[in-house]
Amino acid sequence: MSSRSEIQKQKQLEEKRKRKEEFRRKRTERTYERKLAKQGKTSKSRQEEMEKYRRVEKQLTLAIVIVVLLLVIVLATVFFI
Protein backbone atom coordinates (compact mmCIF):
# COMPACT_ATOMS: atom_id res chain seq x y z
CA MET A 1 0.00 0.00 0.00
CA SER A 2 1.36 3.39 -0.97
CA SER A 3 1.72 6.16 1.51
CA ARG A 4 0.28 9.61 0.95
CA SER A 5 3.70 11.09 0.25
CA GLU A 6 4.37 8.48 -2.45
CA ILE A 7 0.99 9.12 -4.04
CA GLN A 8 1.65 12.86 -3.94
CA LYS A 9 5.06 12.39 -5.57
CA GLN A 10 3.49 10.25 -8.29
CA LYS A 11 0.87 12.93 -8.94
CA GLN A 12 3.56 15.61 -9.13
CA LEU A 13 5.59 13.51 -11.57
CA GLU A 14 2.49 12.89 -13.67
CA GLU A 15 1.64 16.60 -13.76
CA LYS A 16 5.22 17.45 -14.69
CA ARG A 17 5.14 14.88 -17.50
CA LYS A 18 1.82 16.28 -18.76
CA ARG A 19 3.18 19.83 -18.76
CA LYS A 20 6.26 18.76 -20.72
CA GLU A 21 4.15 16.86 -23.20
CA GLU A 22 1.79 19.83 -23.61
CA PHE A 23 4.75 22.17 -24.13
CA ARG A 24 6.21 19.90 -26.81
CA ARG A 25 2.86 19.61 -28.55
CA LYS A 26 2.32 23.37 -28.56
CA ARG A 27 5.84 23.95 -29.84
CA THR A 28 5.36 21.55 -32.75
CA GLU A 29 1.98 23.11 -33.57
CA ARG A 30 3.53 26.57 -33.48
CA THR A 31 6.33 25.58 -35.85
CA TYR A 32 3.79 23.97 -38.18
CA GLU A 33 1.63 27.11 -38.17
CA ARG A 34 4.66 29.29 -38.88
CA LYS A 35 5.66 27.06 -41.77
CA LEU A 36 2.16 27.31 -43.24
CA ALA A 37 2.18 31.08 -42.76
CA LYS A 38 5.46 31.39 -44.64
CA GLN A 39 3.96 29.42 -47.50
CA GLY A 40 0.96 31.74 -47.55
CA LYS A 41 -1.43 29.11 -46.28
CA THR A 42 -3.42 28.87 -43.10
CA SER A 43 -4.48 25.80 -41.27
CA LYS A 44 -7.97 24.45 -41.73
CA SER A 45 -9.05 25.30 -38.19
CA ARG A 46 -8.09 28.93 -38.71
CA GLN A 47 -10.09 29.08 -41.95
CA GLU A 48 -13.16 27.68 -40.21
CA GLU A 49 -12.73 30.21 -37.43
CA MET A 50 -12.55 33.09 -39.91
CA GLU A 51 -15.66 31.85 -41.74
CA LYS A 52 -17.50 31.77 -38.42
CA TYR A 53 -16.48 35.38 -37.70
CA ARG A 54 -17.65 36.46 -41.16
CA ARG A 55 -21.05 34.82 -40.67
CA VAL A 56 -21.51 36.49 -37.30
CA GLU A 57 -20.42 39.82 -38.74
CA LYS A 58 -22.98 39.53 -41.55
CA GLN A 59 -25.74 38.74 -39.09
CA LEU A 60 -24.82 41.68 -36.86
CA THR A 61 -24.68 44.04 -39.82
CA LEU A 62 -28.10 42.87 -40.98
CA ALA A 63 -29.51 43.34 -37.48
CA ILE A 64 -28.09 46.86 -37.28
CA VAL A 65 -29.61 47.79 -40.65
CA ILE A 66 -33.02 46.47 -39.62
CA VAL A 67 -32.93 48.36 -36.31
CA VAL A 68 -31.94 51.59 -38.06
CA LEU A 69 -34.78 51.23 -40.57
CA LEU A 70 -37.30 50.59 -37.81
CA LEU A 71 -35.98 53.58 -35.88
CA VAL A 72 -36.35 55.81 -38.94
CA ILE A 73 -39.93 54.62 -39.44
CA VAL A 74 -40.82 55.26 -35.79
CA LEU A 75 -39.22 58.71 -35.77
CA ALA A 76 -40.93 59.61 -39.04
CA THR A 77 -44.34 58.63 -37.67
CA VAL A 78 -43.74 60.53 -34.42
CA PHE A 79 -42.67 63.79 -36.04
CA PHE A 80 -44.90 63.85 -39.13
CA ILE A 81 -48.16 62.40 -37.84
N, C-alpha and C positions, 0 to 999 in steps of 0.2 A: 504494500500500500504506500502510495506516495504521500509525502508530507506537503503541507501548504507551501512551504518555501520552494520545494521542487516543482510543484504545479505552477507557482508564480514565475519561476525561472523559465519553465517551458513556454508559458504564455508570452513572456517578454521576448524569448527567442523567436517564437512564431510571428509576433508583431514585427520584429526587426526584419525577418525574412520577407514578410509581406510588403513592408515599406521598400526594401531593396528591389523586390520584384516589380512593384508599381513604378519605382523610379526608372528602372531599365525599360519597362514598357512605354512609359511616357517619352523617354529619350528616343527610342526607336521610332515612335509615332511622329515626334517632332522632326527628326531627320527626314522621314518619309514625306511629311508635309512640305518641308523646305525644298526637297528635291522636286516635288510636283510644282511648287510655286516657281522655281527656276525654269521649269519647262513650260510654264504658262498654263498649267492645268491646275484644277482644284480637285480635292477628293470628292467623292460622291456625297458624303454626309454634309459637306459644306454647301454643295449645290442644292440639296434638298432643303437645307436651312434657309438659304437665300430665297428659294421659291416660296417657302412658307411666309417669310417676311413680306415678299411682294404681294401675296394674296391678302394678307392682313392689311397692308397699306392700301390696296385697292378698295377693300371693304370700308376702311375708315374714311377714305376720300369720298366714297359714295354716300356714306352716312352724313358727312359734313355738308355735302351738296344738298342733300334732301332737307336737312335741318335749316340751312340757309334759305332754301326756297319756301319752306313752310313759314319761316320767320318773316320773309318779305310779304307773303300773302296775308299773314295776321296783321302786320303793321299797315299794309295798304287798306285793309278793311277797317282798322281802327281809325285811321286818319281821314279817309275819304268817305266813310259811310256814317 
